[in-house]
């Protein structure tokens, strides 16, 4: 079965390789980009498939030799060693191929728009929203990703009532998509005089950034409002109409951006956020109509649930979806969240492998 699947993948790889040299395909930029992306994804599977077929061939040769040979003990011992090694290689490569055969989420390679909003807990929730923002930006910086703020609404005691920002880099959505949800913090607030632990919350939304061809945005449906910037800034604040507020009439959606001094750049950023939000709506409709939609919380990124607790007195962070607790809260709030994200990805991968086995 596995060899048959590998041969199907190899044929598809060869077909795409031929297609991308076709002038008609090259002229269709969207199709050309999609095919090149698929070719790159298949290349690892094709390479691993060749290694697997080679290991199977070595195993058969060793078995054939042992069944027919009357040579000395040294040659038989070498053949047995070769057989054991090839069997181990086959086992390891089978597991790798099964993972590579899992259908890729087409959104995984996209950049993201992240929205963090303070929830219950007043000023402490705003401070926590700021802590989450710094956690994600530090993680992104460590991975050499690019971060660009779209809009902010600052809290009274630091932090943010709301912060929206873009992160661009390799496979950003595939890595951060599990972060959507309600994040809860338990700690003694800075303003607490009696040392009591309070519980506050902030919500995180991670949206795949929509390409222009992903969403057909009719600008006649968008009312553009230009205002003066507010909040901290240079001399241009409150003197030039550079801030942008978009009103999407069909949905009632409002998007603001005042991070840049240029009205044109603010408009460009605001349109990116609007497209991403509209794209998420269309994506949700598609997923809801899909009978094979994944049901686990990890897979769906259900934002209605409390997904994680940050407990400062105990120095731990617990992700409730996979029952994973890590006792290194200081390092994690400083951006060291790879173990947590890897755990979520591994659980998601296990669910997909189980689903493949059931089918």
C-alpha angles and dihedrals in degrees: 000000000000093000089051091052091048091053091051090052092047091052091049090049091052091047093052091046088058094042097055090062091057110109091221091055092046089052091053098072096187093051092043092053092047093050093048089050091051091047091054092049093049095047093076091050092048091050093048090045091057090051090050094051090048091052091049090050092050091049092052092048092050092048091048091050093049092048095051107027128101094177125132125292094260093059092046091050090051091050091050090050090050090050093051092048093048091049090053091047090050092051093049094044092048090058091047092049092049089056092046090051092060106111110257119239102240089216095059096087094052128106116244144230111216122200120190120185130182112242132181116350106064117229092358089059089054091051090050091050087055090049090053091048091053091046093055095042091050090049090049093048091051088055092047092245120152119246125199125178116225103180140343138193110195126219127231098252099033127285123073139288083203136356127181121190142161126234119195129186141090117333092340097156092045090057101038102035093097091063095079110111145064115313117201127202128198116194145113107277120231089244094051110109099183098052096245120158114240129196119223135165144207130190124228125200120188113193126186107241108249119231116222091255091051094067128030102217114191105209089204086071091055123082111200118210119191118200139161117273120257134205129031118349146108132298092292092068111111091001104078130045095236101127115097130209118184122201113197101203100199094055102023088235117156124199125184132192128176102148096107127061090223118081089209093055092047089051091050092052094045091052090052091055092045092050091049092051092048090046090053090054091052091044091052090052091051093048092047090054093048111098090202093056111145112251104197119104090234091056099043098043089221106199094195092075131076099246103178143019125209107202110188100181090057094036093232142123118205125193106205096199094067099018091240119155122186123187101211104087096153093054092044094051085052089061102273096129099127094109091053094047091045090053092052092047092049092051090048090049092050090052091052092048090050090050090050090051092050091052 
